[in-house]
Amino acid sequence: MKNKIQQKFSASAKNYDRFSSLHREIADKLLARVIKEPVPSAFLDVGCGTGYFTALLKGNFPQSNIVGLDFAQGMIDAARARHDGIDWVLADGNNLPFAKESFDIVVSNLAYQWAGYLIRVFNEARRVLVPEGTFVGTLFGYNTCQELFQSLDEAKPGAFKFSRLPDEAQVREALDLSGFKSFNVNSENIKVEFKDMYELIAWFKSIGANNLSREGYLGPEAISRAADIYREKFAFLNGVGATFEVIWFYAKK
């Protein structure tokens, strides 16, 4: 599964920025939180993608050492080609290739939802933080694209099951069990317009994010029925709406 996820994100790197406006919107909000922190000597951005947020950090903290890390070779190649003055590292958040207490701040924007085991990746983030270091970021939560899950299930009940993304309680638990001494977790729902269900699915594929494990088979007739259900129940503006739950976390080592 890990290799498949890496391959999907690498394959999407070339066109990723064309379809990641939501990621950039959240990155801009995340930056507003980060710039309130004391100027750090070293940042680590986990799951940096093509480097949009990492470059924002460099622009606002030009004297800091900035490291962008991603486990998809295509993303790292694209980031390196587009942004100078940043150290780009190909590695996995489950096994960060840095000594303990290497960074003042570890950040991540909409990446940890694909980690699988939050306690492990959060523990790694804590390990590389200096004492009193800051861990801050976002991830997509459980309610993300709930309309899609409901439409697929109603089209053919019980025939197709997805694993779901973590919820707020799971994020809190992971931060606690990872040893962070204080933390805050909250969420917001953002509704995004798509032409139809097919465009939503194509969007997921275009950014490499169609990685949820799944069981079962729907078939073309059931998928077409799901698209009709989606359009009937979740009309929004000139198309259909998709909810994206963004979970925000802020923790201190």
N, C-alpha and C positions, 0 to 999 in steps of 0.2 A: 504493500500500500504506500509506504514512504517513497519508494522509487517512482511509483506512478504519479504521486503528487508532485515530486520534483520535476518529472518530465512534462507534466501539464503546465506548471508555472514557467518552466524554461521555454516551452513552445509558445507561450503567450507573451513573452517579454517584448517582442518587436512591436506589437500593437497595444500593449498594456496601457500606456498613457492615454490613448484615444478613448478608452472605455472606463477609466478609473476616476472620473470626476467626483464620485462620492468619497473615495479614499482621500482625494486631495482636500475636499471640504472638511473632512474630519481631521486631517493633518493640520490644517490651518488653525482649527480650534485647539488641537492638542498643543501646538506651538505656543498659543496664548497662555497656556498653563505652565509650560516649561520655562518660558522667559521670566517667570516670577521667581525662579530658583536662583540662588547665588551662582555666579559664573563658575562653571566646573573646569577642571583641568582636562577631563576626559569623558566623552560620551560614548555609549554603545547603542546603536539602533538595531534591534533584532527584527528580522523579517523586513528588510529595507526595500525589497522590490527593486524598482528602477531608480531609486534614490531621491524621490521628490522630497520627502520629509527630512532625510539626512542632509540634503542640500540646504533646506531651510535652517536647520541647526547650524550649519557652517556659516551661513550668511549672517546669523544673529550672534554667533559665538566664534568669531574668526580666530581668536587666540587659543581656542580649545582644540584638543586632539579629538577628531571625530572618526568613529569606526562604524561602517555600515556592514551588516552581516545578513546573508541570505543563503538558503540551502539549494537554490536553483541556479545553476551555472548561467543560464540565459539572462536572468535578472542581474546578476553580478556583472556580466559582460556589458549589458546595456547601461547600468549605473556607472561603470568605469569609463565608458565612452562618452557619457554626457556630463559628468561632474568631476572637476579637479579638486585637489587639496583634501581629499578624503581617502582613508584607508578602507578598501573594499575586501571583505573576507568571505570566502565560500565555506560555510559551516552550518551545523545544525544547532538550533537553540537548546536541544536536549543535551548537547555536549559542547559547551562553549570552549574554544581553544585558547583560553586566557587564564592567567594566574589569578588566584583569589585576590580580592581588593584592588582590582585594576581600574575601576571606573567610578566616578562620582555619581553619574546618572545613567541608568539603563532605561531606554524608551522602546516602545513598540506600537505601531499603528496598524490595527486590523490584520494581525498575523497569527496571534496565539490561538485563535479558534481552530486552526488546523493542527495544533500540536498533539492532540490526542490525550496526553496525560499532563494536565496543568501543574500538578504538584512538582513533577520533574523539571519542567522548564522554568517555573518560578523559583525553585530551589537553586537552579543554575544561575539565574539572574541575581539572586541574593548572594551567592558565593563570590561573584566577581565584583560586587559593590564594596566600596569602602565603608567603614563604620559610619552610621548616620546617612549613608547614601540613599538616593531616591530612585524608586522604581515607579514609572508612570506610563500609562498607555491605554489602548482601546482594543476591543475585540468584538466581533459580531456575536450576538447572543441567541438564546434558544428561540425567541419569537421571530427571528429573521425569516422572511418568506413563508410565514405561516399560511398565507393565502394559497401558495403553491402546494404545500403539503395537504391542506384541506381539500383542494380541488382534485388532486390525484387520488386521494383516499375515497372521495365520494364517487369518482368515476368508476372505480372497481374496488370496493371495500375489502381491505385486508390483503390485497394482492401485491402491494408494493410498500416496502418499509425502508425508511431512511433512518440512520442514526441522526441525532439532533445535536446542535451546538450547545455549549455550556450555558447555564443560567447564572444569575447573580449569586445565588447561594453557593454554587460550585466554585465560582471565582473567589468568593470570600473564604470558603473552606481551604482552597488551595493556597491562598496567601497566608492563612493562619498556620497550616501544617508545614509550609515552607520556612516558617520561622520569622516572618516579618513582625516587628514589634508593634507597629501601628499601621492601619490602612483604612482607606475609604473606598467604597464601591457604589456606583449608581449607574443608571441607564437612561437612555432616551430612545424613542421610536421615531424613525424618519420614514416618511412615505415617498416613494419614487414612482413616477409614471413610466409605464412601458406601453408600447402599442398593443401587445397581447402577451399571452403566456409564452408563446414561442420566442418572442423577442427577449423576454426575461431569461429563458433558458440559454439562448444564444449569448446573452451578456455574461452569464456565469462562465460559459465556455471561453469567451474571449479574454477573460482575465485569469483563466486557469483555475477558477475556484469551484469547479464541479467535482469536489473531492469527497463529499460525504459518502461513507459506505452505505450500501443499499442491498436489499434482498428482494427477489421477486421479479415479475415481468408483467408489464401492462399491455403492450401491443399497440399498434397504431390507432385502432378504433377507440380504445380506452383513453389514449392520449388526446385524441380529437375531442372526445366527450369531456375530458378534464379542461381543455381549453374553452369549451362552451360554458362550463360551470364557472370557470374563473371570470369570464367576461360578464356573465349574468350576475354573479354575487359580489364582484370586487371591481366594478367600474369606477374609474377615477379620472377626472378631467376628460381628456379626449381618448383615453385608452383604459388601461387597468392599473391598479395600484399594487405595489409590493412594499411590505413593511420591512425595514431593516432596524433591528434592535442593536444599538451600540452601547456596550458596557464600558464604562470608564473606571479605571482603578488608579489609586495613588497610594504608595506604601513607602515606609521608612524601615531601613534595616535596623 
